[in-house]
């Protein structure tokens, strides 16, 4: 099943909302540090409500630690970025994909984008809007991957 990876997230409620989505869909959530908050942060916990026991959470201290973990697991990196080369709707997702999202302020680092098998963006009609909220983007990407893979039942 596709996995969600948040690289250096900064805003606890975004991560909490994504954790709740991951709990509801039985999707692994990988947090790559350094994080902009403590895992025990009350706003993080509040956004995830009482679903935290159902989150398959993996924390990685650094990008290098996550890369080593990924090497053992395999699968493609799909980077979500406002500068992605194609729409997230045009990618053919695979069951072992890793859906990568960067911090709310800087997005994915250049070294991560260059290591991705594909970089995608979520099309928006209003050019003055730079991006969607991180939790909205992660949910859109995850549900499109799940839809394509027949995991929507």
C-alpha positions in Angstrom: 0.0 0.0 0.0 1.3 3.5 -0.8 2.9 5.3 2.2 2.8 8.9 3.2 6.1 10.6 4.0 6.3 14.1 5.6 9.8 15.6 5.3 10.5 18.1 8.0 6.9 19.1 8.7 6.5 22.3 10.8 2.8 22.7 11.7 1.4 20.2 14.3 -2.3 20.3 13.2 -1.3 19.5 9.6 0.6 16.4 10.7 -2.2 15.5 13.1 -4.8 15.7 10.4 -2.6 13.6 8.1 -2.2 11.0 10.9 -5.9 10.8 11.2 -6.2 10.2 7.4 -3.5 7.5 7.7 -5.3 5.8 10.6 -8.6 5.8 8.7 -7.0 4.2 5.6 -4.5 2.0 7.4 -1.6 3.8 5.6 1.9 4.0 7.0 3.0 7.5 8.0 6.7 8.4 8.0 7.9 11.6 9.7 11.4 12.7 8.7 13.1 15.1 11.0 14.0 17.4 12.1 10.4 18.1 13.0 9.1 21.6 13.7 7.4 20.3 16.9 7.5 17.6 19.5 5.6 14.4 18.9 3.9 15.0 22.2 2.7 18.4 21.2 -1.0 18.8 22.3 -2.1 20.4 19.0 -0.6 17.5 17.1 -2.5 15.1 19.4 -5.7 17.1 19.3 -5.7 17.2 15.5 -5.3 13.4 15.4 -8.0 13.0 18.1 -8.1 9.6 19.7 -6.9 7.8 16.5 -3.2 7.8 17.4 -3.2 4.2 18.5 -4.3 3.3 15.0 -1.6 5.2 13.2 1.3 3.0 11.8 3.8 5.7 12.6 7.5 5.6 11.7 9.8 8.4 12.8 13.2 9.0 11.1 15.7 11.4 12.7 17.0 12.7 9.4 16.7 12.4 5.7 19.7 10.1 5.7 18.1 7.8 8.2 14.9 7.7 6.1 16.9 7.0 2.9 18.6 4.0 4.6 15.2 2.7 5.7 13.8 3.2 2.2 16.8 1.3 0.7 15.8 -1.8 2.7 12.1 -1.5 1.7 12.2 -0.6 -2.0 9.5 1.3 -4.0 9.4 4.6 -5.9 9.5 8.0 -4.4 6.7 10.3 -5.8 7.4 13.9 -4.9 4.5 16.3 -4.5 5.6 19.8 -5.3 4.2 23.0 -6.8 7.0 22.6 -9.3 6.1 19.0 -10.2 6.5 18.1 -13.8 3.1 16.5 -14.2 -0.3 16.4 -12.6 -0.8 14.0 -9.7 -3.7 12.6 -11.7 -1.4 11.5 -14.6 0.9 9.2 -12.6 0.2 5.5 -12.6 0.6 4.7 -8.9 2.1 1.4 -7.7 1.3 -0.5 -4.5 4.8 0.1 -3.0 5.0 3.9 -3.8 6.1 6.5 -1.2 4.2 9.7 -1.5 6.6 12.5 -0.3 5.6 15.9 0.9 7.9 18.7 2.2 7.5 21.3 4.9 4.7 23.8 4.7 7.1 26.7 4.1 9.8 25.3 1.8 8.4 22.1 0.2 10.7 19.2 -0.7 14.4 19.8 -0.6 16.1 19.8 -4.1 18.1 16.7 -3.2 14.8 14.8 -2.5 13.1 16.1 -5.7 16.1 14.9 -7.8 15.9 11.5 -6.2 12.2 11.0 -7.0 11.0 8.7 -9.8 8.3 11.3 -10.5 7.4 14.8 -9.3 3.8 15.8 -9.4 1.7 18.9 -8.7 -1.9 19.3 -7.8 -3.5 21.6 -10.5 -5.2 24.8 -9.2 -7.4 27.1 -11.2 -6.3 30.3 -9.3 -2.7 31.3 -10.2 -2.5 33.7 -7.2 -2.8 30.7 -4.8 0.7 29.2 -4.4 -0.4 25.8 -2.9 -2.9 23.8 -0.9 -2.7 23.0 2.7 -0.3 20.1 3.4 -3.0 17.9 4.9 -5.3 18.5 1.9 -2.5 17.8 -0.5 -1.5 14.5 1.2 -5.1 13.4 1.4 -5.7 14.2 -2.3 -2.5 12.3 -3.3 -3.3 9.3 -1.1 -6.9 8.9 -2.3 -5.9 9.2 -5.9 -3.3 6.5 -5.5 -5.8 4.3 -3.5 -8.5 4.9 -6.2 -6.2 3.8 -9.0 -5.1 0.7 -7.0 -8.7 -0.3 -6.3 -8.3 0.3 -2.6 -11.4 2.4 -2.1 -13.8 -0.2 -0.8 
